[in-house]
Amino acid sequence: MALPSVPDWQQGYAGDNVGGLLAAMLQPLGKFGKFLTVLLSLSLAANIAPTFYSMSLNMQIFLPFLVVVPRYVFSIVATAM
């Protein structure tokens, strides 16, 4: 709701860039804000990893011929996509 009233936040969110918005919101904190931005980006990957792993298990269940492919390969492919 506050996005339209803060020009720096509007600029950070340009093009629907949520990461830019978070960085713009944390910018007043200086280097600590940058540190928090990095932590937020790393936490995103940590939250998505289990989903990719379970997706790879489901791929092997639905397509049994893929059992010979290690599960981590599916996770890498899903991350690349």
MOPAC internal coordinates of N, CA, C and O (Angstrom, degrees):
PM7 1SCF
backbone

  N    0.0000 0     0.00 0     0.00 0    0    0    0
  C    1.4320 1     0.00 0     0.00 0    1    0    0
  C    1.5307 1   111.33 1     0.00 0    2    1    0
  O    1.2310 1   120.18 1   152.07 1    3    2    1
  N    1.3116 1   117.26 1   -27.93 1    3    2    1
  C    1.4670 1   120.19 1  -177.55 1    5    3    2
  C    1.5240 1   112.34 1   -86.85 1    6    5    3
  O    1.2310 1   120.11 1   169.67 1    7    6    5
  N    1.3144 1   117.39 1   -10.33 1    7    6    5
  C    1.4662 1   121.21 1  -176.55 1    9    7    6
  C    1.5311 1   113.55 1   -52.49 1   10    9    7
  O    1.2310 1   118.41 1   133.55 1   11   10    9
  N    1.3204 1   120.63 1   -46.45 1   11   10    9
  C    1.4732 1   119.77 1  -178.48 1   13   11   10
  C    1.5307 1   114.16 1   -65.63 1   14   13   11
  O    1.2310 1   120.28 1   158.25 1   15   14   13
  N    1.3183 1   117.06 1   -21.75 1   15   14   13
  C    1.4714 1   118.86 1  -175.64 1   17   15   14
  C    1.5312 1   113.68 1   -92.01 1   18   17   15
  O    1.2310 1   119.72 1   173.34 1   19   18   17
  N    1.3327 1   118.14 1    -6.66 1   19   18   17
  C    1.4681 1   121.18 1  -179.80 1   21   19   18
  C    1.5271 1   108.58 1  -118.66 1   22   21   19
  O    1.2310 1   120.02 1   -71.93 1   23   22   21
  N    1.3434 1   117.57 1   108.07 1   23   22   21
  C    1.4748 1   120.16 1  -176.03 1   25   23   22
  C    1.5348 1   114.07 1   -59.72 1   26   25   23
  O    1.2310 1   119.76 1   142.80 1   27   26   25
  N    1.3282 1   118.07 1   -37.20 1   27   26   25
  C    1.4709 1   119.82 1   179.00 1   29   27   26
  C    1.5239 1   111.54 1   -64.01 1   30   29   27
  O    1.2310 1   120.84 1   143.12 1   31   30   29
  N    1.3124 1   116.00 1   -36.88 1   31   30   29
  C    1.4559 1   119.69 1   178.60 1   33   31   30
  C    1.5211 1   110.66 1   -69.39 1   34   33   31
  O    1.2310 1   120.33 1   141.04 1   35   34   33
  N    1.3287 1   116.98 1   -38.96 1   35   34   33
  C    1.4656 1   120.56 1   177.36 1   37   35   34
  C    1.5196 1   110.39 1   -60.95 1   38   37   35
  O    1.2310 1   120.84 1   136.87 1   39   38   37
  N    1.3271 1   116.00 1   -43.13 1   39   38   37
  C    1.4653 1   120.15 1  -179.80 1   41   39   38
  C    1.5280 1   110.56 1   -65.84 1   42   41   39
  O    1.2310 1   120.01 1   140.52 1   43   42   41
  N    1.3276 1   117.58 1   -39.48 1   43   42   41
  C    1.4634 1   120.73 1   178.31 1   45   43   42
  C    1.5110 1   112.65 1   -66.13 1   46   45   43
  O    1.2310 1   120.66 1   147.62 1   47   46   45
  N    1.3432 1   116.35 1   -32.38 1   47   46   45
  C    1.4625 1   121.15 1  -177.86 1   49   47   46
  C    1.5268 1   112.76 1   -87.88 1   50   49   47
  O    1.2310 1   119.74 1   179.38 1   51   50   49
  N    1.3070 1   118.10 1    -0.62 1   51   50   49
  C    1.4682 1   121.63 1  -177.96 1   53   51   50
  C    1.5253 1   110.11 1   -53.23 1   54   53   51
  O    1.2310 1   120.88 1   -49.96 1   55   54   53
  N    1.3060 1   115.92 1   130.04 1   55   54   53
  C    1.4671 1   120.62 1  -179.75 1   57   55   54
  C    1.5157 1   112.65 1    76.74 1   58   57   55
  O    1.2310 1   119.91 1  -153.39 1   59   58   57
  N    1.3288 1   117.78 1    26.61 1   59   58   57
  C    1.4772 1   122.91 1   179.91 1   61   59   58
  C    1.5230 1   112.42 1    58.38 1   62   61   59
  O    1.2310 1   120.18 1  -140.24 1   63   62   61
  N    1.3066 1   117.26 1    39.76 1   63   62   61
  C    1.4614 1   123.19 1  -178.32 1   65   63   62
  C    1.5264 1   109.36 1   -92.42 1   66   65   63
  O    1.2310 1   120.53 1   -86.76 1   67   66   65
  N    1.3292 1   116.59 1    93.24 1   67   66   65
  C    1.4607 1   120.92 1  -177.35 1   69   67   66
  C    1.5241 1   110.80 1   -66.03 1   70   69   67
  O    1.2310 1   120.08 1   142.72 1   71   70   69
  N    1.3226 1   117.46 1   -37.28 1   71   70   69
  C    1.4640 1   120.44 1   177.35 1   73   71   70
  C    1.5209 1   111.91 1   -62.31 1   74   73   71
  O    1.2310 1   120.65 1   140.65 1   75   74   73
  N    1.3164 1   116.37 1   -39.35 1   75   74   73
  C    1.4573 1   120.50 1   176.91 1   77   75   74
  C    1.5165 1   111.65 1   -65.55 1   78   77   75
  O    1.2310 1   120.53 1   143.87 1   79   78   77
  N    1.3282 1   116.59 1   -36.13 1   79   78   77
  C    1.4606 1   120.76 1   177.03 1   81   79   78
  C    1.5213 1   110.52 1   -64.51 1   82   81   79
  O    1.2310 1   120.47 1   133.84 1   83   82   81
  N    1.3259 1   116.71 1   -46.16 1   83   82   81
  C    1.4622 1   119.64 1   178.76 1   85   83   82
  C    1.5247 1   110.99 1   -62.08 1   86   85   83
  O    1.2310 1   120.36 1   138.04 1   87   86   85
  N    1.3186 1   116.92 1   -41.96 1   87   86   85
  C    1.4628 1   120.06 1   178.20 1   89   87   86
  C    1.5244 1   110.95 1   -63.18 1   90   89   87
  O    1.2310 1   119.94 1   140.03 1   91   90   89
  N    1.3315 1   117.72 1   -39.97 1   91   90   89
  C    1.4652 1   121.20 1   178.97 1   93   91   90
  C    1.5277 1   110.72 1   -66.70 1   94   93   91
  O    1.2310 1   120.27 1   143.56 1   95   94   93
  N    1.3231 1   117.10 1   -36.44 1   95   94   93
  C    1.4586 1   120.28 1   179.29 1   97   95   94
  C    1.5247 1   111.46 1   -69.38 1   98   97   95
  O    1.2310 1   120.40 1   146.41 1   99   98   97
  N    1.3167 1   116.83 1   -33.59 1   99   98   97
  C    1.4646 1   120.90 1  -177.85 1  101   99   98
  C    1.5266 1   112.92 1   -91.70 1  102  101   99
  O    1.2310 1   119.95 1   175.98 1  103  102  101
  N    1.3142 1   117.69 1    -4.02 1  103  102  101
  C    1.4644 1   122.08 1  -177.97 1  105  103  102
  C    1.5305 1   113.61 1   -57.99 1  106  105  103
  O    1.2310 1   118.08 1   142.23 1  107  106  105
  N    1.3299 1   121.25 1   -37.77 1  107  106  105
  C    1.4658 1   119.89 1   179.17 1  109  107  106
  C    1.5370 1   113.96 1   -61.52 1  110  109  107
  O    1.2310 1   120.09 1   162.13 1  111  110  109
  N    1.3219 1   117.44 1   -17.87 1  111  110  109
  C    1.4591 1   120.48 1   179.74 1  113  111  110
  C    1.5254 1   112.54 1   -82.03 1  114  113  111
  O    1.2310 1   120.01 1   175.93 1  115  114  113
  N    1.3215 1   117.58 1    -4.07 1  115  114  113
  C    1.4658 1   121.62 1   178.07 1  117  115  114
  C    1.5128 1   112.07 1    71.61 1  118  117  115
  O    1.2310 1   120.90 1    46.41 1  119  118  117
  N    1.3300 1   115.88 1  -133.59 1  119  118  117
  C    1.4712 1   120.50 1  -177.23 1  121  119  118
  C    1.5210 1   111.96 1   -66.48 1  122  121  119
  O    1.2310 1   120.45 1   148.07 1  123  122  121
  N    1.3276 1   116.74 1   -31.93 1  123  122  121
  C    1.4678 1   119.19 1   176.53 1  125  123  122
  C    1.5292 1   110.40 1   -64.60 1  126  125  123
  O    1.2310 1   119.98 1   143.95 1  127  126  125
  N    1.3113 1   117.64 1   -36.05 1  127  126  125
  C    1.4583 1   121.49 1   175.83 1  129  127  126
  C    1.5232 1   111.93 1   -63.82 1  130  129  127
  O    1.2310 1   120.51 1   139.95 1  131  130  129
  N    1.3356 1   116.62 1   -40.05 1  131  130  129
  C    1.4727 1   120.09 1   176.42 1  133  131  130
  C    1.5211 1   110.13 1   -65.01 1  134  133  131
  O    1.2310 1   120.72 1   140.20 1  135  134  133
  N    1.3365 1   116.24 1   -39.80 1  135  134  133
  C    1.4605 1   120.79 1   177.64 1  137  135  134
  C    1.5305 1   110.57 1   -61.01 1  138  137  135
  O    1.2310 1   120.35 1   135.73 1  139  138  137
  N    1.3267 1   116.94 1   -44.27 1  139  138  137
  C    1.4603 1   120.58 1   177.88 1  141  139  138
  C    1.5214 1   112.00 1   -64.33 1  142  141  139
  O    1.2310 1   120.44 1   143.61 1  143  142  141
  N    1.3310 1   116.77 1   -36.39 1  143  142  141
  C    1.4633 1   120.28 1   177.40 1  145  143  142
  C    1.5269 1   110.75 1   -62.70 1  146  145  143
  O    1.2310 1   120.61 1   138.34 1  147  146  145
  N    1.3257 1   116.44 1   -41.66 1  147  146  145
  C    1.4717 1   120.26 1   177.28 1  149  147  146
  C    1.5197 1   110.36 1   -64.69 1  150  149  147
  O    1.2310 1   120.11 1   136.73 1  151  150  149
  N    1.3290 1   117.40 1   -43.27 1  151  150  149
  C    1.4678 1   120.02 1   178.09 1  153  151  150
  C    1.5269 1   111.46 1   -60.70 1  154  153  151
  O    1.2310 1   120.37 1   138.95 1  155  154  153
  N    1.3180 1   116.91 1   -41.05 1  155  154  153
  C    1.4677 1   119.93 1   177.87 1  157  155  154
  C    1.5196 1   111.80 1   -63.28 1  158  157  155
  O    1.2310 1   120.47 1   139.33 1  159  158  157
  N    1.3317 1   116.71 1   -40.67 1  159  158  157
  C    1.4670 1   118.75 1   179.60 1  161  159  158
  C    1.5219 1   111.36 1   -67.83 1  162  161  159
  O    1.2310 1   120.08 1   142.74 1  163  162  161
  N    1.3257 1   117.45 1   -37.26 1  163  162  161
  C    1.4640 1   119.85 1   178.07 1  165  163  162
  C    1.5263 1   111.54 1   -70.92 1  166  165  163
  O    1.2310 1   119.96 1   145.67 1  167  166  165
  N    1.3184 1   117.67 1   -34.33 1  167  166  165
  C    1.4606 1   119.53 1   179.31 1  169  167  166
  C    1.5274 1   110.97 1   -67.41 1  170  169  167
  O    1.2310 1   120.46 1   150.20 1  171  170  169
  N    1.3120 1   116.73 1   -29.80 1  171  170  169
  C    1.4620 1   119.74 1   176.86 1  173  171  170
  C    1.5225 1   110.60 1   -62.38 1  174  173  171
  O    1.2310 1   120.66 1   133.61 1  175  174  173
  N    1.3201 1   116.35 1   -46.39 1  175  174  173
  C    1.4696 1   120.10 1   178.99 1  177  175  174
  C    1.5238 1   110.74 1   -63.29 1  178  177  175
  O    1.2310 1   120.19 1   141.50 1  179  178  177
  N    1.3245 1   117.25 1   -38.50 1  179  178  177
  C    1.4644 1   120.69 1  -179.92 1  181  179  178
  C    1.5198 1   111.85 1   -67.00 1  182  181  179
  O    1.2310 1   120.09 1   149.72 1  183  182  181
  N    1.3171 1   117.43 1   -30.28 1  183  182  181
  C    1.4609 1   120.07 1   178.94 1  185  183  182
  C    1.5194 1   112.54 1   -80.20 1  186  185  183
  O    1.2310 1   120.11 1   153.88 1  187  186  185
  N    1.3052 1   117.40 1   -26.12 1  187  186  185
  C    1.4617 1   120.62 1  -178.83 1  189  187  186
  C    1.5236 1   112.29 1   -85.64 1  190  189  187
  O    1.2310 1   120.05 1   152.46 1  191  190  189
  N    1.3218 1   117.50 1   -27.54 1  191  190  189
  C    1.4683 1   121.14 1  -175.63 1  193  191  190
  C    1.5328 1   113.47 1   -55.28 1  194  193  191
  O    1.2310 1   118.58 1   132.63 1  195  194  193
  N    1.3396 1   120.31 1   -47.37 1  195  194  193
  C    1.4708 1   118.51 1   179.07 1  197  195  194
  C    1.5263 1   113.22 1   -61.27 1  198  197  195
  O    1.2310 1   120.32 1   146.48 1  199  198  197
  N    1.3186 1   117.00 1   -33.52 1  199  198  197
  C    1.4594 1   120.26 1   178.47 1  201  199  198
  C    1.5222 1   110.38 1   -65.21 1  202  201  199
  O    1.2310 1   120.30 1   136.63 1  203  202  201
  N    1.3250 1   117.04 1   -43.37 1  203  202  201
  C    1.4539 1   120.16 1   178.59 1  205  203  202
  C    1.5254 1   110.87 1   -64.13 1  206  205  203
  O    1.2310 1   120.34 1   141.13 1  207  206  205
  N    1.3327 1   116.95 1   -38.87 1  207  206  205
  C    1.4622 1   119.62 1  -179.54 1  209  207  206
  C    1.5213 1   110.48 1   -66.32 1  210  209  207
  O    1.2310 1   120.12 1   137.04 1  211  210  209
  N    1.3321 1   117.37 1   -42.96 1  211  210  209
  C    1.4620 1   119.10 1   179.26 1  213  211  210
  C    1.5260 1   110.84 1   -68.12 1  214  213  211
  O    1.2310 1   120.47 1   147.76 1  215  214  213
  N    1.3392 1   116.70 1   -32.24 1  215  214  213
  C    1.4558 1   119.64 1   175.76 1  217  215  214
  C    1.5311 1   110.23 1   -63.10 1  218  217  215
  O    1.2310 1   120.73 1   140.63 1  219  218  217
  N    1.3340 1   116.20 1   -39.37 1  219  218  217
  C    1.4636 1   118.73 1   180.00 1  221  219  218
  C    1.5212 1   111.27 1   -66.73 1  222  221  219
  O    1.2310 1   120.13 1   144.54 1  223  222  221
  N    1.3243 1   117.36 1   -35.46 1  223  222  221
  C    1.4594 1   120.59 1   176.29 1  225  223  222
  C    1.5284 1   110.44 1   -64.53 1  226  225  223
  O    1.2310 1   120.60 1   138.36 1  227  226  225
  N    1.3207 1   116.46 1   -41.64 1  227  226  225
  C    1.4687 1   120.19 1   178.29 1  229  227  226
  C    1.5252 1   111.51 1   -65.44 1  230  229  227
  O    1.2310 1   120.33 1   143.53 1  231  230  229
  N    1.3256 1   116.98 1   -36.47 1  231  230  229
  C    1.4723 1   119.80 1   177.47 1  233  231  230
  C    1.5231 1   109.99 1   -60.07 1  234  233  231
  O    1.2310 1   120.42 1   139.43 1  235  234  233
  N    1.3253 1   116.81 1   -40.57 1  235  234  233
  C    1.4620 1   119.60 1  -178.97 1  237  235  234
  C    1.5252 1   111.93 1   -72.91 1  238  237  235
  O    1.2310 1   120.24 1   152.56 1  239  238  237
  N    1.3011 1   117.15 1   -27.44 1  239  238  237
  C    1.4694 1   119.69 1   177.98 1  241  239  238
  C    1.5300 1   110.31 1   -75.12 1  242  241  239
  O    1.2310 1   120.48 1   136.21 1  243  242  241
  N    1.3391 1   116.69 1   -43.79 1  243  242  241
  C    1.4607 1   120.36 1  -177.87 1  245  243  242
  C    1.5216 1   112.85 1   -76.02 1  246  245  243
  O    1.2310 1   120.34 1   150.25 1  247  246  245
  N    1.3204 1   116.95 1   -29.75 1  247  246  245
  C    1.4685 1   121.50 1   178.75 1  249  247  246
  C    1.5293 1   108.49 1  -123.73 1  250  249  247
  O    1.2310 1   120.20 1   -95.43 1  251  250  249
  N    1.3264 1   117.23 1    84.57 1  251  250  249
  C    1.4669 1   121.44 1  -172.57 1  253  251  250
  C    1.5319 1   115.17 1   -57.05 1  254  253  251
  O    1.2310 1   119.68 1   154.67 1  255  254  253
  N    1.3169 1   118.22 1   -25.33 1  255  254  253
  C    1.4610 1   118.96 1  -179.66 1  257  255  254
  C    1.5276 1   111.52 1   -69.22 1  258  257  255
  O    1.2310 1   119.67 1   168.02 1  259  258  257
  N    1.3288 1   118.23 1   -11.98 1  259  258  257
  C    1.4691 1   121.45 1   178.27 1  261  259  258
  C    1.5294 1   112.98 1   -86.81 1  262  261  259
  O    1.2310 1   120.22 1  -174.19 1  263  262  261
  N    1.3343 1   117.19 1     5.81 1  263  262  261
  C    1.4637 1   120.57 1   179.49 1  265  263  262
  C    1.5248 1   111.29 1   -62.24 1  266  265  263
  O    1.2310 1   119.93 1   152.50 1  267  266  265
  N    1.3100 1   117.74 1   -27.50 1  267  266  265
  C    1.4714 1   120.56 1  -178.49 1  269  267  266
  C    1.5327 1   112.18 1   -73.39 1  270  269  267
  O    1.2310 1   120.14 1   164.91 1  271  270  269
  N    1.3257 1   117.33 1   -15.09 1  271  270  269
  C    1.4691 1   121.33 1   179.66 1  273  271  270
  C    1.5268 1   108.18 1   -89.43 1  274  273  271
  O    1.2310 1   119.78 1   -52.87 1  275  274  273
  N    1.3335 1   118.03 1   127.13 1  275  274  273
  C    1.4752 1   119.55 1   178.73 1  277  275  274
  C    1.5297 1   111.25 1   -61.49 1  278  277  275
  O    1.2310 1   120.69 1   -33.38 1  279  278  277
  N    1.3283 1   116.29 1   146.62 1  279  278  277
  C    1.4670 1   120.68 1  -175.84 1  281  279  278
  C    1.5160 1   113.20 1   -62.20 1  282  281  279
  O    1.2310 1   120.40 1   146.22 1  283  282  281
  N    1.3170 1   116.83 1   -33.78 1  283  282  281
  C    1.4699 1   118.18 1  -177.86 1  285  283  282
  C    1.5281 1   111.52 1   -64.40 1  286  285  283
  O    1.2310 1   119.62 1   156.05 1  287  286  285
  N    1.3205 1   118.34 1   -23.95 1  287  286  285
  C    1.4595 1   121.07 1   177.69 1  289  287  286
  C    1.5260 1   110.17 1   -64.60 1  290  289  287
  O    1.2310 1   120.22 1   138.54 1  291  290  289
  N    1.3322 1   117.19 1   -41.46 1  291  290  289
  C    1.4672 1   120.45 1   177.51 1  293  291  290
  C    1.5234 1   110.63 1   -63.15 1  294  293  291
  O    1.2310 1   120.58 1   140.62 1  295  294  293
  N    1.3323 1   116.49 1   -39.38 1  295  294  293
  C    1.4594 1   120.27 1   179.62 1  297  295  294
  C    1.5345 1   110.56 1   -64.13 1  298  297  295
  O    1.2310 1   120.54 1   139.27 1  299  298  297
  N    1.3081 1   116.57 1   -40.73 1  299  298  297
  C    1.4715 1   120.76 1   178.77 1  301  299  298
  C    1.5310 1   110.39 1   -65.65 1  302  301  299
  O    1.2310 1   120.76 1   137.27 1  303  302  301
  N    1.3249 1   116.15 1   -42.73 1  303  302  301
  C    1.4737 1   120.28 1   179.08 1  305  303  302
  C    1.5262 1   110.48 1   -63.48 1  306  305  303
  O    1.2310 1   120.50 1   136.55 1  307  306  305
  N    1.3448 1   116.65 1   -43.45 1  307  306  305
  C    1.4601 1   120.34 1  -179.94 1  309  307  306
  C    1.5278 1   110.76 1   -64.81 1  310  309  307
  O    1.2310 1   120.00 1   143.01 1  311  310  309
  N    1.3188 1   117.60 1   -36.99 1  311  310  309
  C    1.4599 1   121.38 1   178.00 1  313  311  310
  C    1.5231 1   110.17 1   -67.27 1  314  313  311
  O    1.2310 1   120.28 1   140.35 1  315  314  313
  N    1.3172 1   117.07 1   -39.65 1  315  314  313
  C    1.4748 1   121.06 1   179.65 1  317  315  314
  C    1.5218 1   110.48 1   -66.01 1  318  317  315
  O    1.2310 1   120.41 1   144.21 1  319  318  317
  N    1.3305 1   116.82 1   -35.79 1  319  318  317
  C    1.4702 1   119.16 1   179.24 1  321  319  318
  C    1.5067 1   109.32 1   -69.23 1  322  321  319
  O    1.2310 1   120.10 1   180.00 1  323  322  321

